[in-house]
């Protein structure tokens, strides 16, 4: 069984995002992993097939319930959130699994990240104030499956990941680090969470690998 399961819950209006998520997974230098895509509706016939990628169709439901289903189906001892619309650098899994081991914490994630609006092409970043640390953004979470079993996600369409973050913080099991240059959140009309902007940036401030995808 793989060490890590990257969970990708997706809806029937979001299938167009999947190629980027799949490519990011296959580019990871940590290969003892699987990508689990739990989806609604019917996937396009051109979707990537790979021995390390599993697809499970589920009824339409809220994101909290869907994340719980993902984790129940996961074969890995470590779970990494792999949201369909976000970009991760190739070393993300190596870094986060390493931090869980070295920091001896059940949950790790990034307290800062880059954001890219696909409509306006505006670039921004969000950095959590030091007074609110430790804190981790939901899309960046990586954690022990055993911790999730004791703290499953609440049902609902938003905020389910914050519950896990708060539980880990309450139990002194939350590790966090800077995620600038390591993840890019794509903003679009299908976002389930609309985060506020901290600071506008230049397009060239984004990671070179992400810019290559944009054709920049």
Secondary structure as a PSIPRED ss2 file (coil, helix, strand):
# PSIPRED VFORMAT (PSIPRED V4.0)

   1 X C   1.000  0.000  0.000
   2 X C   1.000  0.000  0.000
   3 X C   1.000  0.000  0.000
   4 X E   0.000  0.000  1.000
   5 X E   0.000  0.000  1.000
   6 X E   0.000  0.000  1.000
   7 X E   0.000  0.000  1.000
   8 X E   0.000  0.000  1.000
   9 X E   0.000  0.000  1.000
  10 X C   1.000  0.000  0.000
  11 X C   1.000  0.000  0.000
  12 X C   1.000  0.000  0.000
  13 X C   1.000  0.000  0.000
  14 X C   1.000  0.000  0.000
  15 X H   0.000  1.000  0.000
  16 X H   0.000  1.000  0.000
  17 X H   0.000  1.000  0.000
  18 X H   0.000  1.000  0.000
  19 X H   0.000  1.000  0.000
  20 X H   0.000  1.000  0.000
  21 X H   0.000  1.000  0.000
  22 X H   0.000  1.000  0.000
  23 X H   0.000  1.000  0.000
  24 X H   0.000  1.000  0.000
  25 X H   0.000  1.000  0.000
  26 X H   0.000  1.000  0.000
  27 X C   1.000  0.000  0.000
  28 X C   1.000  0.000  0.000
  29 X C   1.000  0.000  0.000
  30 X C   1.000  0.000  0.000
  31 X C   1.000  0.000  0.000
  32 X C   1.000  0.000  0.000
  33 X E   0.000  0.000  1.000
  34 X E   0.000  0.000  1.000
  35 X E   0.000  0.000  1.000
  36 X E   0.000  0.000  1.000
  37 X E   0.000  0.000  1.000
  38 X E   0.000  0.000  1.000
  39 X E   0.000  0.000  1.000
  40 X C   1.000  0.000  0.000
  41 X C   1.000  0.000  0.000
  42 X C   1.000  0.000  0.000
  43 X C   1.000  0.000  0.000
  44 X C   1.000  0.000  0.000
  45 X C   1.000  0.000  0.000
  46 X C   1.000  0.000  0.000
  47 X C   1.000  0.000  0.000
  48 X C   1.000  0.000  0.000
  49 X C   1.000  0.000  0.000
  50 X C   1.000  0.000  0.000
  51 X C   1.000  0.000  0.000
  52 X C   1.000  0.000  0.000
  53 X E   0.000  0.000  1.000
  54 X E   0.000  0.000  1.000
  55 X E   0.000  0.000  1.000
  56 X E   0.000  0.000  1.000
  57 X E   0.000  0.000  1.000
  58 X C   1.000  0.000  0.000
  59 X C   1.000  0.000  0.000
  60 X C   1.000  0.000  0.000
  61 X C   1.000  0.000  0.000
  62 X C   1.000  0.000  0.000
  63 X H   0.000  1.000  0.000
  64 X H   0.000  1.000  0.000
  65 X H   0.000  1.000  0.000
  66 X H   0.000  1.000  0.000
  67 X H   0.000  1.000  0.000
  68 X H   0.000  1.000  0.000
  69 X H   0.000  1.000  0.000
  70 X H   0.000  1.000  0.000
  71 X H   0.000  1.000  0.000
  72 X H   0.000  1.000  0.000
  73 X H   0.000  1.000  0.000
  74 X C   1.000  0.000  0.000
  75 X C   1.000  0.000  0.000
  76 X C   1.000  0.000  0.000
  77 X C   1.000  0.000  0.000
  78 X E   0.000  0.000  1.000
  79 X E   0.000  0.000  1.000
  80 X E   0.000  0.000  1.000
  81 X E   0.000  0.000  1.000
  82 X C   1.000  0.000  0.000
  83 X C   1.000  0.000  0.000
  84 X C   1.000  0.000  0.000
  85 X C   1.000  0.000  0.000
  86 X E   0.000  0.000  1.000
  87 X E   0.000  0.000  1.000
  88 X E   0.000  0.000  1.000
  89 X C   1.000  0.000  0.000
  90 X C   1.000  0.000  0.000
  91 X C   1.000  0.000  0.000
  92 X H   0.000  1.000  0.000
  93 X H   0.000  1.000  0.000
  94 X H   0.000  1.000  0.000
  95 X H   0.000  1.000  0.000
  96 X H   0.000  1.000  0.000
  97 X H   0.000  1.000  0.000
  98 X H   0.000  1.000  0.000
  99 X H   0.000  1.000  0.000
 100 X H   0.000  1.000  0.000
 101 X H   0.000  1.000  0.000
 102 X H   0.000  1.000  0.000
 103 X H   0.000  1.000  0.000
 104 X C   1.000  0.000  0.000
 105 X C   1.000  0.000  0.000
 106 X C   1.000  0.000  0.000
 107 X E   0.000  0.000  1.000
 108 X E   0.000  0.000  1.000
 109 X E   0.000  0.000  1.000
 110 X E   0.000  0.000  1.000
 111 X E   0.000  0.000  1.000
 112 X E   0.000  0.000  1.000
 113 X E   0.000  0.000  1.000
 114 X E   0.000  0.000  1.000
 115 X E   0.000  0.000  1.000
 116 X E   0.000  0.000  1.000
 117 X E   0.000  0.000  1.000
 118 X C   1.000  0.000  0.000
 119 X C   1.000  0.000  0.000
 120 X C   1.000  0.000  0.000
 121 X C   1.000  0.000  0.000
 122 X C   1.000  0.000  0.000
 123 X E   0.000  0.000  1.000
 124 X E   0.000  0.000  1.000
 125 X E   0.000  0.000  1.000
 126 X E   0.000  0.000  1.000
 127 X E   0.000  0.000  1.000
 128 X C   1.000  0.000  0.000
 129 X C   1.000  0.000  0.000
 130 X H   0.000  1.000  0.000
 131 X H   0.000  1.000  0.000
 132 X H   0.000  1.000  0.000
 133 X C   1.000  0.000  0.000
 134 X C   1.000  0.000  0.000
 135 X C   1.000  0.000  0.000
 136 X C   1.000  0.000  0.000
 137 X C   1.000  0.000  0.000
 138 X H   0.000  1.000  0.000
 139 X H   0.000  1.000  0.000
 140 X H   0.000  1.000  0.000
 141 X C   1.000  0.000  0.000
 142 X E   0.000  0.000  1.000
 143 X E   0.000  0.000  1.000
 144 X E   0.000  0.000  1.000
 145 X H   0.000  1.000  0.000
 146 X H   0.000  1.000  0.000
 147 X H   0.000  1.000  0.000
 148 X H   0.000  1.000  0.000
 149 X H   0.000  1.000  0.000
 150 X H   0.000  1.000  0.000
 151 X C   1.000  0.000  0.000
 152 X C   1.000  0.000  0.000
 153 X C   1.000  0.000  0.000
 154 X C   1.000  0.000  0.000
 155 X C   1.000  0.000  0.000
 156 X C   1.000  0.000  0.000
 157 X C   1.000  0.000  0.000
 158 X C   1.000  0.000  0.000
 159 X C   1.000  0.000  0.000
 160 X H   0.000  1.000  0.000
 161 X H   0.000  1.000  0.000
 162 X H   0.000  1.000  0.000
 163 X H   0.000  1.000  0.000
 164 X H   0.000  1.000  0.000
 165 X H   0.000  1.000  0.000
 166 X H   0.000  1.000  0.000
 167 X H   0.000  1.000  0.000
 168 X H   0.000  1.000  0.000
 169 X H   0.000  1.000  0.000
 170 X H   0.000  1.000  0.000
 171 X C   1.000  0.000  0.000
 172 X C   1.000  0.000  0.000
 173 X C   1.000  0.000  0.000
 174 X E   0.000  0.000  1.000
 175 X E   0.000  0.000  1.000
 176 X E   0.000  0.000  1.000
 177 X E   0.000  0.000  1.000
 178 X E   0.000  0.000  1.000
 179 X C   1.000  0.000  0.000
 180 X C   1.000  0.000  0.000
 181 X C   1.000  0.000  0.000
 182 X C   1.000  0.000  0.000
 183 X E   0.000  0.000  1.000
 184 X E   0.000  0.000  1.000
 185 X E   0.000  0.000  1.000
 186 X E   0.000  0.000  1.000
 187 X E   0.000  0.000  1.000
 188 X C   1.000  0.000  0.000
 189 X C   1.000  0.000  0.000
 190 X C   1.000  0.000  0.000
 191 X C   1.000  0.000  0.000
 192 X C   1.000  0.000  0.000
 193 X C   1.000  0.000  0.000
 194 X C   1.000  0.000  0.000
 195 X C   1.000  0.000  0.000
 196 X C   1.000  0.000  0.000
 197 X C   1.000  0.000  0.000
 198 X C   1.000  0.000  0.000
 199 X E   0.000  0.000  1.000
 200 X E   0.000  0.000  1.000
 201 X E   0.000  0.000  1.000
 202 X C   1.000  0.000  0.000
 203 X H   0.000  1.000  0.000
 204 X H   0.000  1.000  0.000
 205 X H   0.000  1.000  0.000
 206 X C   1.000  0.000  0.000
 207 X C   1.000  0.000  0.000
 208 X H   0.000  1.000  0.000
 209 X H   0.000  1.000  0.000
 210 X H   0.000  1.000  0.000
 211 X H   0.000  1.000  0.000
 212 X H   0.000  1.000  0.000
 213 X H   0.000  1.000  0.000
 214 X H   0.000  1.000  0.000
 215 X C   1.000  0.000  0.000
 216 X C   1.000  0.000  0.000
